[in-house]
Amino acid sequence: MSETVFTYGAPGLKFGSGASDEVGYDLAQYDVKRVLVITDPGVAATGHPQRVAEQMARFGIEAAVYDGVHVEPTDASMEAAIAHARDTGPWDAFVAVGGGSSIDTAKAVNLLTSNDGELMDYLNAPIGKARAPKNPLKPLVAVPTTTGTGAESTTICVLDVLSLKVKTGISHPRLRPTLAVVDPLLTMSQPAGVTAAAGMDILCHALESYTARPYTSYDRKQPEQRVPYCGANPISDMWSEQAMTLLSGAFRTAVMHGDDVEAREQMALAATMAGLGFGNAGVHIPHANAYPIAGRVKDFRPDGYPADEPMVPHGMAVSLTAPESFRWTFASSPERHLRAAALLAPGHSYDGPDALPGVLTELMRGIAIPNGLGAVGYDEGDVDDLVEGTMKQQRLLATAPRDVTEEDAAGILERSLELW
C-alpha cells in the first residue's frame, strides 16, 4: 500500500533586521535562568555572540559564551563542546550564534546534556548506533550568521568522524531548534567565498528537496516509523520554489556586492525557506557525495575560510557534483528539473537533461566555485574511495528519485572531476 501521509515540522521563526536584539526577551518566555551561547572563534571576534549574551541580563538570565566550535565540526570538536557544557552546567537553554557549524554543535550539546550516552550512540547507522533520545531537550535558539545551511530549521546535525574520514550526522525531530532568529544584518560581513559556497548549499537544498522522491512513492509507514525526511510534498515544494526565485535575483549580487542589504536579506530568506523545505522533504545525491568529499579532503584551502587547515566547505562540496547529479536524475521528473532551471534563470526556454546542469555551471563559474572535484584535489584514483563514502549515506540516498548503485555513484563522481 502506498503512502498517503506526509509530515511537516518547523521551528518558531523571527526574521528581520535587528531580530537578534530580542533574543533575551524571547528566552525569558521560557522561564530560563542560565544560558550557554555557542559559537566559533571567527564569529566570536565580530562581537555578535557577546552582544547576544549581554542583552539577557536585562531579563534576569545569566549567560556565558563558549567559542570553541570547529568550522566544519568533527567528533572531537563536538565532544569537547559537550564536555564543556557538562562541566559548567546545568544549563536551562542554549543559543547558537554562527553558521551551521555552531548550530549543529549546539544541537549535539543539547542532546548529550539532556540524555545519557556518548556521541557515537546517536550517530546515524551504519557509522553509529542511531539511538533515539529518551528525554526532551532544552530550548535551543538558533541565530545564523551565514546564509546557507538552513540548520536553524532542521532536525539534523552534521560532523566529520576523524578516524573514519567520513562525514555523517544525527537525525531526530527533537534536534530541531525551538526558535530560529534570522537577522540579515549579521550576515553582512560574510566573505564573498563563504557567501558563494553557502549560497550553493541553499540552492542544493532547494533543488534536492524539489526533485526528491515524492512522499507517495514510499510504502505506507506506521506512525512510529515516520522520519523527518518524508519526500517531496506540496509544502516543501512551495518553500523550494520560493527559495529558487529569491536566489535567481539575489545570489550573484550578494557574492559580488556584499554590502547590498537587500541582496543579503533575500539570501537570508532564501536560506530559511530552503531549510523549511528540505528539513521535511530531504536531500539526496549531491549531499550524499558531499560527505566523503569534505571528509577525505587533502590540501585544499578555500578563500574566505580559516587557512590553518585544509577543508572543502560543506556548501562547496555539495555543489561540485550537483550538475552531474541532476543530469542523472532528470529522467525521474523532467518537468521538475526544467521548472527549476526556469526559476533560477527566468526568461529563457529550457529543454532536455542538459538544461539544469547548464544553469548550475554558468552560476558556479560566475561566483568562482571550483571547476569540479579535480580543482579541490581529487583525481580518478580517488573515485572508488569517494563512492564508498557516498554509499554509506543511505539515509540520504533513500530520498533520491532513482535507486543509486555504486556504478551510478562512480559515474556521477567521475563526470564531476571537471565540470567545464
Rosetta blueprint (number, residue, H / E / L):
1 M L
2 S E
3 E L
4 T L
5 V L
6 F L
7 T L
8 Y L
9 G L
10 A L
11 P L
12 G E
13 L E
14 K E
15 F E
16 G L
17 S L
18 G L
19 A H
20 S H
21 D H
22 E H
23 V H
24 G H
25 Y H
26 D H
27 L H
28 A H
29 Q L
30 Y L
31 D L
32 V L
33 K L
34 R E
35 V E
36 L E
37 V E
38 I E
39 T L
40 D L
41 P H
42 G H
43 V H
44 A H
45 A H
46 T H
47 G L
48 H H
49 P H
50 Q H
51 R H
52 V H
53 A H
54 E H
55 Q H
56 M H
57 A H
58 R H
59 F H
60 G L
61 I L
62 E E
63 A E
64 A E
65 V E
66 Y E
67 D L
68 G L
69 V L
70 H L
71 V L
72 E L
73 P L
74 T E
75 D H
76 A H
77 S H
78 M H
79 E H
80 A H
81 A H
82 I H
83 A H
84 H H
85 A H
86 R H
87 D H
88 T H
89 G L
90 P L
91 W L
92 D L
93 A E
94 F E
95 V E
96 A E
97 V E
98 G E
99 G L
100 G H
101 S H
102 S H
103 I H
104 D H
105 T H
106 A H
107 K H
108 A H
109 V H
110 N H
111 L H
112 L H
113 T H
114 S H
115 N L
116 D L
117 G L
118 E L
119 L H
120 M H
121 D H
122 Y H
123 L L
124 N L
125 A L
126 P L
127 I L
128 G L
129 K L
130 A L
131 R L
132 A L
133 P L
134 K L
135 N L
136 P L
137 L L
138 K L
139 P L
140 L E
141 V E
142 A E
143 V E
144 P E
145 T L
146 T L
147 T L
148 G L
149 T L
150 G L
151 A L
152 E L
153 S L
154 T L
155 T L
156 I E
157 C E
158 V E
159 L E
160 D E
161 V E
162 L L
163 S L
164 L L
165 K L
166 V E
167 K E
168 T E
169 G E
170 I E
171 S E
172 H L
173 P H
174 R H
175 L H
176 R L
177 P L
178 T L
179 L E
180 A E
181 V E
182 V E
183 D L
184 P H
185 L H
186 L H
187 T H
188 M L
189 S L
190 Q L
191 P L
192 A H
193 G H
194 V H
195 T H
196 A H
197 A H
198 A H
199 G H
200 M H
201 D H
202 I H
203 L H
204 C H
205 H H
206 A H
207 L H
208 E H
209 S H
210 Y H
211 T L
212 A L
213 R L
214 P E
215 Y H
216 T H
217 S H
218 Y L
219 D E
220 R L
221 K L
222 Q L
223 P H
224 E H
225 Q H
226 R L
227 V L
228 P L
229 Y L
230 C L
231 G L
232 A E
233 N L
234 P H
235 I H
236 S H
237 D H
238 M H
239 W H
240 S H
241 E H
242 Q H
243 A H
244 M H
245 T H
246 L H
247 L H
248 S H
249 G H
250 A H
251 F H
252 R H
253 T H
254 A H
255 V H
256 M H
257 H L
258 G L
259 D L
260 D L
261 V H
262 E H
263 A H
264 R H
265 E H
266 Q H
267 M H
268 A H
269 L H
270 A H
271 A H
272 T H
273 M H
274 A H
275 G H
276 L H
277 G H
278 F H
279 G H
280 N H
281 A H
282 G L
283 V L
284 H L
285 I H
286 P H
287 H H
288 A H
289 N H
290 A H
291 Y H
292 P H
293 I H
294 A H
295 G H
296 R L
297 V L
298 K L
299 D L
300 F L
301 R L
302 P L
303 D L
304 G L
305 Y L
306 P L
307 A L
308 D L
309 E L
310 P L
311 M L
312 V L
313 P L
314 H H
315 G H
316 M H
317 A H
318 V H
319 S H
320 L L
321 T L
322 A H
323 P H
324 E H
325 S H
326 F H
327 R H
328 W H
329 T H
330 F H
331 A H
332 S H
333 S L
334 P H
335 E H
336 R H
337 H H
338 L H
339 R H
340 A H
341 A H
342 A H
343 L H
344 L H
345 A L
346 P L
347 G L
348 H L
349 S L
350 Y L
351 D L
352 G L
353 P L
354 D L
355 A H
356 L H
357 P H
358 G H
359 V H
360 L H
361 T H
362 E H
363 L H
364 M H
365 R H
366 G H
367 I L
368 A L
369 I L
370 P L
371 N L
372 G L
373 L H
374 G H
375 A H
376 V H
377 G L
378 Y L
379 D L
380 E H
381 G H
382 D H
383 V H
384 D H
385 D H
386 L H
387 V H
388 E H
389 G H
390 T H
391 M H
392 K L
393 Q L
394 Q H
395 R H
396 L H
397 L H
398 A L
399 T L
400 A L
401 P L
402 R L
403 D L
404 V L
405 T L
406 E H
407 E H
408 D H
409 A H
410 A H
411 G H
412 I H
413 L H
414 E H
415 R H
416 S L
417 L L
418 E L
419 L L
420 W L
